[in-house]
Amino acid sequence: MDKLLTQKDLAEKWQVDVATITKYRNEGVITPCKGIPAIRFSRQHIAELEGVRLERRKILSNRKKKIRIGN
């Protein structure tokens, strides 16, 4: 699981006051994670708000192929 962002983390990331993050949360602009006893935001949710689409990609190993030249 990716690290969740606190209100302070998000305020620093967006270069605003924590009060602004609280305002956004109260207005429904941002939604904290549910089921957690503290206010935390998922990186996925924040990235989507920022217009970045995150996808989980499977990393394939790049195997070198042996090429025989000549005989």
Predicted model as a PDB file, atoms N, CA, C, CB and O in Angstrom, pLDDT in the B-factor column:
MODEL        1                                                                  
ATOM      1  N   MET A   1       0.837  -1.182   0.000  1.00 53.00           N  
ATOM      2  CA  MET A   1       0.000   0.000   0.000  1.00 53.00           C  
ATOM      3  C   MET A   1       0.882   1.244   0.000  1.00 53.00           C  
ATOM      4  CB  MET A   1      -0.952  -0.001   1.214  1.00 53.00           C  
ATOM      5  O   MET A   1       1.866   1.314   0.736  1.00 53.00           O  
ATOM      6  N   ASP A   2       0.532   2.205  -0.812  1.00 69.00           N  
ATOM      7  CA  ASP A   2       1.268   3.458  -0.844  1.00 69.00           C  
ATOM      8  C   ASP A   2       1.034   4.245   0.431  1.00 69.00           C  
ATOM      9  CB  ASP A   2       0.867   4.286  -2.060  1.00 69.00           C  
ATOM     10  O   ASP A   2       0.010   4.099   1.098  1.00 69.00           O  
ATOM     11  N   LYS A   3       1.995   5.073   0.748  1.00 89.00           N  
ATOM     12  CA  LYS A   3       1.863   5.931   1.919  1.00 89.00           C  
ATOM     13  C   LYS A   3       0.696   6.893   1.701  1.00 89.00           C  
ATOM     14  CB  LYS A   3       3.183   6.712   2.193  1.00 89.00           C  
ATOM     15  O   LYS A   3       0.541   7.462   0.621  1.00 89.00           O  
ATOM     16  N   LEU A   4      -0.110   7.063   2.727  1.00 95.00           N  
ATOM     17  CA  LEU A   4      -1.221   8.000   2.653  1.00 95.00           C  
ATOM     18  C   LEU A   4      -0.733   9.388   3.038  1.00 95.00           C  
ATOM     19  CB  LEU A   4      -2.386   7.554   3.567  1.00 95.00           C  
ATOM     20  O   LEU A   4       0.202   9.531   3.826  1.00 95.00           O  
ATOM     21  N   LEU A   5      -1.365  10.398   2.486  1.00 96.00           N  
ATOM     22  CA  LEU A   5      -0.980  11.784   2.755  1.00 96.00           C  
ATOM     23  C   LEU A   5      -1.804  12.360   3.898  1.00 96.00           C  
ATOM     24  CB  LEU A   5      -1.149  12.646   1.495  1.00 96.00           C  
ATOM     25  O   LEU A   5      -3.014  12.144   3.971  1.00 96.00           O  
ATOM     26  N   THR A   6      -1.152  13.088   4.782  1.00 96.00           N  
ATOM     27  CA  THR A   6      -1.854  13.821   5.825  1.00 96.00           C  
ATOM     28  C   THR A   6      -2.308  15.161   5.248  1.00 96.00           C  
ATOM     29  CB  THR A   6      -0.948  14.025   7.084  1.00 96.00           C  
ATOM     30  O   THR A   6      -1.938  15.518   4.129  1.00 96.00           O  
ATOM     31  N   GLN A   7      -3.106  15.897   6.012  1.00 96.00           N  
ATOM     32  CA  GLN A   7      -3.508  17.226   5.559  1.00 96.00           C  
ATOM     33  C   GLN A   7      -2.279  18.123   5.400  1.00 96.00           C  
ATOM     34  CB  GLN A   7      -4.514  17.858   6.550  1.00 96.00           C  
ATOM     35  O   GLN A   7      -2.204  18.928   4.471  1.00 96.00           O  
ATOM     36  N   LYS A   8      -1.322  17.977   6.309  1.00 97.00           N  
ATOM     37  CA  LYS A   8      -0.096  18.771   6.242  1.00 97.00           C  
ATOM     38  C   LYS A   8       0.719  18.417   4.988  1.00 97.00           C  
ATOM     39  CB  LYS A   8       0.754  18.548   7.512  1.00 97.00           C  
ATOM     40  O   LYS A   8       1.229  19.300   4.299  1.00 97.00           O  
ATOM     41  N   ASP A   9       0.831  17.109   4.706  1.00 96.00           N  
ATOM     42  CA  ASP A   9       1.543  16.666   3.496  1.00 96.00           C  
ATOM     43  C   ASP A   9       0.921  17.292   2.253  1.00 96.00           C  
ATOM     44  CB  ASP A   9       1.520  15.122   3.381  1.00 96.00           C  
ATOM     45  O   ASP A   9       1.620  17.809   1.381  1.00 96.00           O  
ATOM     46  N   LEU A  10      -0.404  17.235   2.190  1.00 96.00           N  
ATOM     47  CA  LEU A  10      -1.117  17.747   1.018  1.00 96.00           C  
ATOM     48  C   LEU A  10      -0.987  19.268   0.923  1.00 96.00           C  
ATOM     49  CB  LEU A  10      -2.602  17.343   1.073  1.00 96.00           C  
ATOM     50  O   LEU A  10      -0.837  19.815  -0.169  1.00 96.00           O  
ATOM     51  N   ALA A  11      -1.046  19.945   2.068  1.00 96.00           N  
ATOM     52  CA  ALA A  11      -0.885  21.401   2.088  1.00 96.00           C  
ATOM     53  C   ALA A  11       0.498  21.795   1.552  1.00 96.00           C  
ATOM     54  CB  ALA A  11      -1.083  21.948   3.525  1.00 96.00           C  
ATOM     55  O   ALA A  11       0.622  22.749   0.785  1.00 96.00           O  
ATOM     56  N   GLU A  12       1.517  21.064   1.957  1.00 96.00           N  
ATOM     57  CA  GLU A  12       2.872  21.341   1.462  1.00 96.00           C  
ATOM     58  C   GLU A  12       2.978  21.051  -0.030  1.00 96.00           C  
ATOM     59  CB  GLU A  12       3.910  20.508   2.235  1.00 96.00           C  
ATOM     60  O   GLU A  12       3.604  21.808  -0.772  1.00 96.00           O  
ATOM     61  N   LYS A  13       2.369  19.963  -0.464  1.00 94.00           N  
ATOM     62  CA  LYS A  13       2.411  19.582  -1.882  1.00 94.00           C  
ATOM     63  C   LYS A  13       1.752  20.645  -2.752  1.00 94.00           C  
ATOM     64  CB  LYS A  13       1.719  18.225  -2.096  1.00 94.00           C  
ATOM     65  O   LYS A  13       2.275  21.006  -3.806  1.00 94.00           O  
ATOM     66  N   TRP A  14       0.608  21.139  -2.307  1.00 93.00           N  
ATOM     67  CA  TRP A  14      -0.139  22.138  -3.082  1.00 93.00           C  
ATOM     68  C   TRP A  14       0.240  23.576  -2.724  1.00 93.00           C  
ATOM     69  CB  TRP A  14      -1.627  21.942  -2.869  1.00 93.00           C  
ATOM     70  O   TRP A  14      -0.290  24.522  -3.307  1.00 93.00           O  
ATOM     71  N   GLN A  15       1.141  23.738  -1.781  1.00 95.00           N  
ATOM     72  CA  GLN A  15       1.624  25.046  -1.337  1.00 95.00           C  
ATOM     73  C   GLN A  15       0.478  25.952  -0.867  1.00 95.00           C  
ATOM     74  CB  GLN A  15       2.395  25.728  -2.469  1.00 95.00           C  
ATOM     75  O   GLN A  15       0.338  27.096  -1.300  1.00 95.00           O  
ATOM     76  N   VAL A  16      -0.330  25.393   0.032  1.00 95.00           N  
ATOM     77  CA  VAL A  16      -1.429  26.138   0.652  1.00 95.00           C  
ATOM     78  C   VAL A  16      -1.396  25.859   2.153  1.00 95.00           C  
ATOM     79  CB  VAL A  16      -2.823  25.739   0.028  1.00 95.00           C  
ATOM     80  O   VAL A  16      -0.631  25.015   2.620  1.00 95.00           O  
ATOM     81  N   ASP A  17      -2.229  26.574   2.899  1.00 96.00           N  
ATOM     82  CA  ASP A  17      -2.340  26.339   4.344  1.00 96.00           C  
ATOM     83  C   ASP A  17      -3.157  25.082   4.611  1.00 96.00           C  
ATOM     84  CB  ASP A  17      -2.983  27.556   5.050  1.00 96.00           C  
ATOM     85  O   ASP A  17      -3.948  24.649   3.774  1.00 96.00           O  
ATOM     86  N   VAL A  18      -2.954  24.507   5.784  1.00 97.00           N  
ATOM     87  CA  VAL A  18      -3.744  23.348   6.196  1.00 97.00           C  
ATOM     88  C   VAL A  18      -5.222  23.749   6.271  1.00 97.00           C  
ATOM     89  CB  VAL A  18      -3.246  22.794   7.574  1.00 97.00           C  
ATOM     90  O   VAL A  18      -6.102  22.927   6.016  1.00 97.00           O  
ATOM     91  N   ALA A  19      -5.492  25.007   6.620  1.00 96.00           N  
ATOM     92  CA  ALA A  19      -6.878  25.491   6.678  1.00 96.00           C  
ATOM     93  C   ALA A  19      -7.551  25.395   5.311  1.00 96.00           C  
ATOM     94  CB  ALA A  19      -6.919  26.943   7.184  1.00 96.00           C  
ATOM     95  O   ALA A  19      -8.751  25.137   5.230  1.00 96.00           O  
ATOM     96  N   THR A  20      -6.800  25.598   4.254  1.00 95.00           N  
ATOM     97  CA  THR A  20      -7.342  25.484   2.897  1.00 95.00           C  
ATOM     98  C   THR A  20      -7.692  24.034   2.590  1.00 95.00           C  
ATOM     99  CB  THR A  20      -6.332  26.023   1.857  1.00 95.00           C  
ATOM    100  O   THR A  20      -8.720  23.762   1.969  1.00 95.00           O  
ATOM    101  N   ILE A  21      -6.852  23.106   3.019  1.00 95.00           N  
ATOM    102  CA  ILE A  21      -7.131  21.682   2.828  1.00 95.00           C  
ATOM    103  C   ILE A  21      -8.394  21.302   3.601  1.00 95.00           C  
ATOM    104  CB  ILE A  21      -5.923  20.811   3.287  1.00 95.00           C  
ATOM    105  O   ILE A  21      -9.233  20.559   3.092  1.00 95.00           O  
ATOM    106  N   THR A  22      -8.530  21.804   4.818  1.00 96.00           N  
ATOM    107  CA  THR A  22      -9.729  21.553   5.616  1.00 96.00           C  
ATOM    108  C   THR A  22     -10.962  22.103   4.905  1.00 96.00           C  
ATOM    109  CB  THR A  22      -9.592  22.183   7.017  1.00 96.00           C  
ATOM    110  O   THR A  22     -12.008  21.455   4.874  1.00 96.00           O  
ATOM    111  N   LYS A  23     -10.837  23.282   4.343  1.00 95.00           N  
ATOM    112  CA  LYS A  23     -11.945  23.901   3.597  1.00 95.00           C  
ATOM    113  C   LYS A  23     -12.328  23.027   2.405  1.00 95.00           C  
ATOM    114  CB  LYS A  23     -11.557  25.328   3.115  1.00 95.00           C  
ATOM    115  O   LYS A  23     -13.510  22.768   2.181  1.00 95.00           O  
ATOM    116  N   TYR A  24     -11.337  22.573   1.642  1.00 94.00           N  
ATOM    117  CA  TYR A  24     -11.599  21.704   0.485  1.00 94.00           C  
ATOM    118  C   TYR A  24     -12.298  20.418   0.926  1.00 94.00           C  
ATOM    119  CB  TYR A  24     -10.278  21.367  -0.253  1.00 94.00           C  
ATOM    120  O   TYR A  24     -13.209  19.936   0.254  1.00 94.00           O  
ATOM    121  N   ARG A  25     -11.861  19.870   2.062  1.00 94.00           N  
ATOM    122  CA  ARG A  25     -12.463  18.642   2.583  1.00 94.00           C  
ATOM    123  C   ARG A  25     -13.918  18.885   2.984  1.00 94.00           C  
ATOM    124  CB  ARG A  25     -11.659  18.115   3.789  1.00 94.00           C  
ATOM    125  O   ARG A  25     -14.794  18.081   2.667  1.00 94.00           O  
ATOM    126  N   ASN A  26     -14.171  19.988   3.675  1.00 94.00           N  
ATOM    127  CA  ASN A  26     -15.535  20.316   4.103  1.00 94.00           C  
ATOM    128  C   ASN A  26     -16.469  20.598   2.926  1.00 94.00           C  
ATOM    129  CB  ASN A  26     -15.510  21.517   5.027  1.00 94.00           C  
ATOM    130  O   ASN A  26     -17.669  20.331   3.000  1.00 94.00           O  
ATOM    131  N   GLU A  27     -15.911  21.141   1.839  1.00 93.00           N  
ATOM    132  CA  GLU A  27     -16.706  21.437   0.646  1.00 93.00           C  
ATOM    133  C   GLU A  27     -16.866  20.224  -0.265  1.00 93.00           C  
ATOM    134  CB  GLU A  27     -16.071  22.573  -0.129  1.00 93.00           C  
ATOM    135  O   GLU A  27     -17.613  20.275  -1.242  1.00 93.00           O  
ATOM    136  N   GLY A  28     -16.165  19.133   0.050  1.00 92.00           N  
ATOM    137  CA  GLY A  28     -16.270  17.931  -0.756  1.00 92.00           C  
ATOM    138  C   GLY A  28     -15.370  17.922  -1.977  1.00 92.00           C  
ATOM    139  O   GLY A  28     -15.513  17.063  -2.847  1.00 92.00           O  
ATOM    140  N   VAL A  29     -14.446  18.867  -2.050  1.00 91.00           N  
ATOM    141  CA  VAL A  29     -13.512  18.921  -3.178  1.00 91.00           C  
ATOM    142  C   VAL A  29     -12.546  17.740  -3.117  1.00 91.00           C  
ATOM    143  CB  VAL A  29     -12.729  20.259  -3.178  1.00 91.00           C  
ATOM    144  O   VAL A  29     -12.233  17.133  -4.141  1.00 91.00           O  
ATOM    145  N   ILE A  30     -12.080  17.421  -1.921  1.00 93.00           N  
ATOM    146  CA  ILE A  30     -11.222  16.269  -1.708  1.00 93.00           C  
ATOM    147  C   ILE A  30     -11.896  15.352  -0.694  1.00 93.00           C  
ATOM    148  CB  ILE A  30      -9.803  16.700  -1.225  1.00 93.00           C  
ATOM    149  O   ILE A  30     -12.611  15.813   0.196  1.00 93.00           O  
ATOM    150  N   THR A  31     -11.664  14.077  -0.835  1.00 94.00           N  
ATOM    151  CA  THR A  31     -12.304  13.093   0.034  1.00 94.00           C  
ATOM    152  C   THR A  31     -11.236  12.271   0.747  1.00 94.00           C  
ATOM    153  CB  THR A  31     -13.252  12.173  -0.778  1.00 94.00           C  
ATOM    154  O   THR A  31     -10.401  11.636   0.101  1.00 94.00           O  
ATOM    155  N   PRO A  32     -11.262  12.282   2.078  1.00 96.00           N  
ATOM    156  CA  PRO A  32     -10.289  11.458   2.804  1.00 96.00           C  
ATOM    157  C   PRO A  32     -10.655   9.979   2.722  1.00 96.00           C  
ATOM    158  CB  PRO A  32     -10.204  11.899   4.276  1.00 96.00           C  
ATOM    159  O   PRO A  32     -11.790   9.620   2.408  1.00 96.00           O  
ATOM    160  N   CYS A  33      -9.684   9.141   3.006  1.00 95.00           N  
ATOM    161  CA  CYS A  33      -9.908   7.694   3.031  1.00 95.00           C  
ATOM    162  C   CYS A  33     -10.884   7.363   4.150  1.00 95.00           C  
ATOM    163  CB  CYS A  33      -8.570   6.919   3.220  1.00 95.00           C  
ATOM    164  O   CYS A  33     -10.889   7.998   5.204  1.00 95.00           O  
ATOM    165  N   LYS A  34     -11.694   6.373   3.901  1.00 94.00           N  
ATOM    166  CA  LYS A  34     -12.661   5.924   4.918  1.00 94.00           C  
ATOM    167  C   LYS A  34     -12.087   4.740   5.692  1.00 94.00           C  
ATOM    168  CB  LYS A  34     -14.020   5.534   4.260  1.00 94.00           C  
ATOM    169  O   LYS A  34     -11.243   3.999   5.189  1.00 94.00           O  
ATOM    170  N   GLY A  35     -12.563   4.582   6.924  1.00 93.00           N  
ATOM    171  CA  GLY A  35     -12.149   3.446   7.737  1.00 93.00           C  
ATOM    172  C   GLY A  35     -10.815   3.633   8.432  1.00 93.00           C  
ATOM    173  O   GLY A  35     -10.248   2.675   8.957  1.00 93.00           O  
ATOM    174  N   ILE A  36     -10.312   4.848   8.441  1.00 91.00           N  
ATOM    175  CA  ILE A  36      -9.040   5.152   9.091  1.00 91.00           C  
ATOM    176  C   ILE A  36      -9.336   6.162  10.202  1.00 91.00           C  
ATOM    177  CB  ILE A  36      -7.973   5.714   8.058  1.00 91.00           C  
ATOM    178  O   ILE A  36     -10.074   7.119   9.968  1.00 91.00           O  
ATOM    179  N   PRO A  37      -8.787   5.979  11.396  1.00 93.00           N  
ATOM    180  CA  PRO A  37      -9.116   6.875  12.506  1.00 93.00           C  
ATOM    181  C   PRO A  37      -8.488   8.264  12.418  1.00 93.00           C  
ATOM    182  CB  PRO A  37      -8.698   6.244  13.778  1.00 93.00           C  
ATOM    183  O   PRO A  37      -8.584   9.038  13.370  1.00 93.00           O  
ATOM    184  N   ALA A  38      -7.854   8.591  11.309  1.00 95.00           N  
ATOM    185  CA  ALA A  38      -7.252   9.909  11.107  1.00 95.00           C  
ATOM    186  C   ALA A  38      -7.599  10.376   9.700  1.00 95.00           C  
ATOM    187  CB  ALA A  38      -5.697   9.872  11.323  1.00 95.00           C  
ATOM    188  O   ALA A  38      -8.028   9.583   8.862  1.00 95.00           O  
ATOM    189  N   ILE A  39      -7.412  11.653   9.450  1.00 96.00           N  
ATOM    190  CA  ILE A  39      -7.695  12.199   8.120  1.00 96.00           C  
ATOM    191  C   ILE A  39      -6.478  11.949   7.234  1.00 96.00           C  
ATOM    192  CB  ILE A  39      -8.038  13.734   8.190  1.00 96.00           C  
ATOM    193  O   ILE A  39      -5.407  12.518   7.447  1.00 96.00           O  
ATOM    194  N   ARG A  40      -6.665  11.089   6.238  1.00 97.00           N  
ATOM    195  CA  ARG A  40      -5.596  10.748   5.300  1.00 97.00           C  
ATOM    196  C   ARG A  40      -6.171  10.702   3.895  1.00 97.00           C  
ATOM    197  CB  ARG A  40      -4.932   9.389   5.671  1.00 97.00           C  
ATOM    198  O   ARG A  40      -7.348  10.401   3.693  1.00 97.00           O  
ATOM    199  N   PHE A  41      -5.317  11.007   2.931  1.00 96.00           N  
ATOM    200  CA  PHE A  41      -5.729  11.012   1.530  1.00 96.00           C  
ATOM    201  C   PHE A  41      -4.865  10.047   0.747  1.00 96.00           C  
ATOM    202  CB  PHE A  41      -5.639  12.431   0.929  1.00 96.00           C  
ATOM    203  O   PHE A  41      -3.658   9.958   0.974  1.00 96.00           O  
ATOM    204  N   SER A  42      -5.480   9.321  -0.176  1.00 94.00           N  
ATOM    205  CA  SER A  42      -4.698   8.394  -0.998  1.00 94.00           C  
ATOM    206  C   SER A  42      -3.998   9.173  -2.104  1.00 94.00           C  
ATOM    207  CB  SER A  42      -5.604   7.277  -1.601  1.00 94.00           C  
ATOM    208  O   SER A  42      -4.527  10.154  -2.627  1.00 94.00           O  
ATOM    209  N   ARG A  43      -2.819   8.726  -2.441  1.00 92.00           N  
ATOM    210  CA  ARG A  43      -2.060   9.373  -3.527  1.00 92.00           C  
ATOM    211  C   ARG A  43      -2.812   9.246  -4.851  1.00 92.00           C  
ATOM    212  CB  ARG A  43      -0.641   8.747  -3.655  1.00 92.00           C  
ATOM    213  O   ARG A  43      -2.764  10.148  -5.687  1.00 92.00           O  
ATOM    214  N   GLN A  44      -3.502   8.127  -5.037  1.00 89.00           N  
ATOM    215  CA  GLN A  44      -4.279   7.898  -6.259  1.00 89.00           C  
ATOM    216  C   GLN A  44      -5.354   8.980  -6.414  1.00 89.00           C  
ATOM    217  CB  GLN A  44      -4.930   6.487  -6.236  1.00 89.00           C  
ATOM    218  O   GLN A  44      -5.500   9.567  -7.486  1.00 89.00           O  
ATOM    219  N   HIS A  45      -6.098   9.237  -5.343  1.00 89.00           N  
ATOM    220  CA  HIS A  45      -7.174  10.240  -5.366  1.00 89.00           C  
ATOM    221  C   HIS A  45      -6.614  11.622  -5.676  1.00 89.00           C  
ATOM    222  CB  HIS A  45      -7.925  10.263  -4.017  1.00 89.00           C  
ATOM    223  O   HIS A  45      -7.173  12.355  -6.492  1.00 89.00           O  
ATOM    224  N   ILE A  46      -5.519  11.974  -5.030  1.00 92.00           N  
ATOM    225  CA  ILE A  46      -4.917  13.297  -5.230  1.00 92.00           C  
ATOM    226  C   ILE A  46      -4.377  13.419  -6.654  1.00 92.00           C  
ATOM    227  CB  ILE A  46      -3.783  13.545  -4.200  1.00 92.00           C  
ATOM    228  O   ILE A  46      -4.542  14.463  -7.285  1.00 92.00           O  
ATOM    229  N   ALA A  47      -3.744  12.381  -7.162  1.00 90.00           N  
ATOM    230  CA  ALA A  47      -3.216  12.414  -8.533  1.00 90.00           C  
ATOM    231  C   ALA A  47      -4.347  12.604  -9.536  1.00 90.00           C  
ATOM    232  CB  ALA A  47      -2.437  11.118  -8.849  1.00 90.00           C  
ATOM    233  O   ALA A  47      -4.199  13.346 -10.507  1.00 90.00           O  
ATOM    234  N   GLU A  48      -5.468  11.939  -9.308  1.00 88.00           N  
ATOM    235  CA  GLU A  48      -6.613  12.095 -10.214  1.00 88.00           C  
ATOM    236  C   GLU A  48      -7.141  13.529 -10.180  1.00 88.00           C  
ATOM    237  CB  GLU A  48      -7.738  11.107  -9.838  1.00 88.00           C  
ATOM    238  O   GLU A  48      -7.522  14.073 -11.216  1.00 88.00           O  
ATOM    239  N   LEU A  49      -7.166  14.141  -8.997  1.00 88.00           N  
ATOM    240  CA  LEU A  49      -7.593  15.531  -8.886  1.00 88.00           C  
ATOM    241  C   LEU A  49      -6.628  16.465  -9.620  1.00 88.00           C  
ATOM    242  CB  LEU A  49      -7.703  15.936  -7.413  1.00 88.00           C  
ATOM    243  O   LEU A  49      -7.031  17.492 -10.167  1.00 88.00           O  
ATOM    244  N   GLU A  50      -5.365  16.093  -9.621  1.00 88.00           N  
ATOM    245  CA  GLU A  50      -4.343  16.899 -10.290  1.00 88.00           C  
ATOM    246  C   GLU A  50      -4.308  16.640 -11.792  1.00 88.00           C  
ATOM    247  CB  GLU A  50      -2.976  16.615  -9.687  1.00 88.00           C  
ATOM    248  O   GLU A  50      -3.530  17.261 -12.517  1.00 88.00           O  
ATOM    249  N   GLY A  51      -5.151  15.724 -12.253  1.00 85.00           N  
ATOM    250  CA  GLY A  51      -5.214  15.446 -13.685  1.00 85.00           C  
ATOM    251  C   GLY A  51      -4.212  14.433 -14.165  1.00 85.00           C  
ATOM    252  O   GLY A  51      -3.947  14.333 -15.363  1.00 85.00           O  
ATOM    253  N   VAL A  52      -3.650  13.677 -13.242  1.00 72.00           N  
ATOM    254  CA  VAL A  52      -2.680  12.647 -13.599  1.00 72.00           C  
ATOM    255  C   VAL A  52      -3.361  11.297 -13.435  1.00 72.00           C  
ATOM    256  CB  VAL A  52      -1.382  12.743 -12.718  1.00 72.00           C  
ATOM    257  O   VAL A  52      -3.948  11.009 -12.393  1.00 72.00           O  
ATOM    258  N   ARG A  53      -3.277  10.484 -14.461  1.00 61.00           N  
ATOM    259  CA  ARG A  53      -3.877   9.154 -14.368  1.00 61.00           C  
ATOM    260  C   ARG A  53      -2.788   8.148 -14.031  1.00 61.00           C  
ATOM    261  CB  ARG A  53      -4.599   8.766 -15.695  1.00 61.00           C  
ATOM    262  O   ARG A  53      -1.830   7.971 -14.783  1.00 61.00           O  
ATOM    263  N   LEU A  54      -2.948   7.502 -12.903  1.00 52.00           N  
ATOM    264  CA  LEU A  54      -1.976   6.500 -12.487  1.00 52.00           C  
ATOM    265  C   LEU A  54      -2.497   5.128 -12.854  1.00 52.00           C  
ATOM    266  CB  LEU A  54      -1.689   6.591 -10.971  1.00 52.00           C  
ATOM    267  O   LEU A  54      -3.664   4.811 -12.622  1.00 52.00           O  
ATOM    268  N   GLU A  55      -1.638   4.329 -13.420  1.00 53.00           N  
ATOM    269  CA  GLU A  55      -2.020   2.972 -13.778  1.00 53.00           C  
ATOM    270  C   GLU A  55      -0.989   2.022 -13.199  1.00 53.00           C  
ATOM    271  CB  GLU A  55      -2.139   2.801 -15.320  1.00 53.00           C  
ATOM    272  O   GLU A  55       0.210   2.300 -13.181  1.00 53.00           O  
ATOM    273  N   ARG A  56      -1.482   0.919 -12.740  1.00 51.00           N  
ATOM    274  CA  ARG A  56      -0.553  -0.113 -12.294  1.00 51.00           C  
ATOM    275  C   ARG A  56      -0.135  -0.898 -13.518  1.00 51.00           C  
ATOM    276  CB  ARG A  56      -1.190  -1.045 -11.205  1.00 51.00           C  
ATOM    277  O   ARG A  56      -0.971  -1.452 -14.232  1.00 51.00           O  
ATOM    278  N   ARG A  57       1.149  -0.942 -13.751  1.00 47.00           N  
ATOM    279  CA  ARG A  57       1.659  -1.647 -14.925  1.00 47.00           C  
ATOM    280  C   ARG A  57       2.533  -2.788 -14.476  1.00 47.00           C  
ATOM    281  CB  ARG A  57       2.441  -0.699 -15.855  1.00 47.00           C  
ATOM    282  O   ARG A  57       3.273  -2.705 -13.496  1.00 47.00           O  
ATOM    283  N   LYS A  58       2.419  -3.822 -15.210  1.00 43.00           N  
ATOM    284  CA  LYS A  58       3.261  -4.982 -14.949  1.00 43.00           C  
ATOM    285  C   LYS A  58       4.605  -4.731 -15.614  1.00 43.00           C  
ATOM    286  CB  LYS A  58       2.601  -6.307 -15.473  1.00 43.00           C  
ATOM    287  O   LYS A  58       4.673  -4.431 -16.806  1.00 43.00           O  
ATOM    288  N   ILE A  59       5.637  -4.854 -14.859  1.00 42.00           N  
ATOM    289  CA  ILE A  59       6.975  -4.643 -15.411  1.00 42.00           C  
ATOM    290  C   ILE A  59       7.472  -5.972 -15.960  1.00 42.00           C  
ATOM    291  CB  ILE A  59       7.961  -4.072 -14.330  1.00 42.00           C  
ATOM    292  O   ILE A  59       7.578  -6.964 -15.239  1.00 42.00           O  
ATOM    293  N   LEU A  60       7.762  -5.966 -17.210  1.00 43.00           N  
ATOM    294  CA  LEU A  60       8.263  -7.169 -17.861  1.00 43.00           C  
ATOM    295  C   LEU A  60       9.780  -7.100 -17.930  1.00 43.00           C  
ATOM    296  CB  LEU A  60       7.653  -7.335 -19.278  1.00 43.00           C  
ATOM    297  O   LEU A  60      10.361  -6.057 -18.231  1.00 43.00           O  
ATOM    298  N   SER A  61      10.388  -8.199 -17.654  1.00 43.00           N  
ATOM    299  CA  SER A  61      11.843  -8.217 -17.728  1.00 43.00           C  
ATOM    300  C   SER A  61      12.256  -8.223 -19.194  1.00 43.00           C  
ATOM    301  CB  SER A  61      12.431  -9.449 -16.976  1.00 43.00           C  
ATOM    302  O   SER A  61      11.638  -8.886 -20.027  1.00 43.00           O  
ATOM    303  N   ASN A  62      13.279  -7.497 -19.482  1.00 44.00           N  
ATOM    304  CA  ASN A  62      13.782  -7.401 -20.841  1.00 44.00           C  
ATOM    305  C   ASN A  62      14.935  -8.398 -20.972  1.00 44.00           C  
ATOM    306  CB  ASN A  62      14.241  -5.933 -21.185  1.00 44.00           C  
ATOM    307  O   ASN A  62      16.039  -8.161 -20.483  1.00 44.00           O  
ATOM    308  N   ARG A  63      14.659  -9.491 -21.627  1.00 46.00           N  
ATOM    309  CA  ARG A  63      15.674 -10.529 -21.771  1.00 46.00           C  
ATOM    310  C   ARG A  63      16.479 -10.287 -23.039  1.00 46.00           C  
ATOM    311  CB  ARG A  63      15.029 -11.931 -21.798  1.00 46.00           C  
ATOM    312  O   ARG A  63      15.942  -9.967 -24.099  1.00 46.00           O  
ATOM    313  N   LYS A  64      17.768 -10.450 -22.890  1.00 47.00           N  
ATOM    314  CA  LYS A  64      18.637 -10.306 -24.048  1.00 47.00           C  
ATOM    315  C   LYS A  64      18.548 -11.563 -24.896  1.00 47.00           C  
ATOM    316  CB  LYS A  64      20.099 -10.034 -23.617  1.00 47.00           C  
ATOM    317  O   LYS A  64      18.615 -12.681 -24.384  1.00 47.00           O  
ATOM    318  N   LYS A  65      18.401 -11.370 -26.162  1.00 48.00           N  
ATOM    319  CA  LYS A  65      18.348 -12.512 -27.076  1.00 48.00           C  
ATOM    320  C   LYS A  65      19.749 -12.702 -27.655  1.00 48.00           C  
ATOM    321  CB  LYS A  65      17.276 -12.295 -28.220  1.00 48.00           C  
ATOM    322  O   LYS A  65      20.432 -11.751 -28.036  1.00 48.00           O  
ATOM    323  N   LYS A  66      20.134 -13.951 -27.701  1.00 49.00           N  
ATOM    324  CA  LYS A  66      21.422 -14.264 -28.278  1.00 49.00           C  
ATOM    325  C   LYS A  66      21.260 -14.374 -29.781  1.00 49.00           C  
ATOM    326  CB  LYS A  66      22.005 -15.565 -27.681  1.00 49.00           C  
ATOM    327  O   LYS A  66      20.435 -15.137 -30.284  1.00 49.00           O  
ATOM    328  N   ILE A  67      22.050 -13.608 -30.471  1.00 49.00           N  
ATOM    329  CA  ILE A  67      21.995 -13.637 -31.938  1.00 49.00           C  
ATOM    330  C   ILE A  67      23.326 -14.197 -32.423  1.00 49.00           C  
ATOM    331  CB  ILE A  67      21.713 -12.197 -32.550  1.00 49.00           C  
ATOM    332  O   ILE A  67      24.403 -13.723 -32.062  1.00 49.00           O  
ATOM    333  N   ARG A  68      23.205 -15.204 -33.240  1.00 51.00           N  
ATOM    334  CA  ARG A  68      24.404 -15.850 -33.758  1.00 51.00           C  
ATOM    335  C   ARG A  68      24.677 -15.288 -35.157  1.00 51.00           C  
ATOM    336  CB  ARG A  68      24.243 -17.415 -33.790  1.00 51.00           C  
ATOM    337  O   ARG A  68      23.837 -15.370 -36.054  1.00 51.00           O  
ATOM    338  N   ILE A  69      25.870 -14.720 -35.315  1.00 55.00           N  
ATOM    339  CA  ILE A  69      26.250 -14.182 -36.605  1.00 55.00           C  
ATOM    340  C   ILE A  69      27.282 -15.130 -37.232  1.00 55.00           C  
ATOM    341  CB  ILE A  69      26.818 -12.727 -36.467  1.00 55.00           C  
ATOM    342  O   ILE A  69      28.237 -15.550 -36.579  1.00 55.00           O  
ATOM    343  N   GLY A  70      27.071 -15.448 -38.482  1.00 57.00           N  
ATOM    344  CA  GLY A  70      27.990 -16.352 -39.172  1.00 57.00           C  
ATOM    345  C   GLY A  70      27.602 -17.804 -38.919  1.00 57.00           C  
ATOM    346  O   GLY A  70      26.424 -18.123 -38.754  1.00 57.00           O  
ATOM    347  N   ASN A  71      28.631 -18.703 -38.889  1.00 52.00           N  
ATOM    348  CA  ASN A  71      28.388 -20.136 -38.737  1.00 52.00           C  
ATOM    349  C   ASN A  71      27.944 -20.490 -37.379  1.00 52.00           C  
ATOM    350  CB  ASN A  71      29.592 -20.912 -39.065  1.00 52.00           C  
ATOM    351  O   ASN A  71      27.699 -21.663 -37.096  1.00 52.00           O  
TER     352      ASN A  71                                                      
ENDMDL                                                                          
END                                                                             
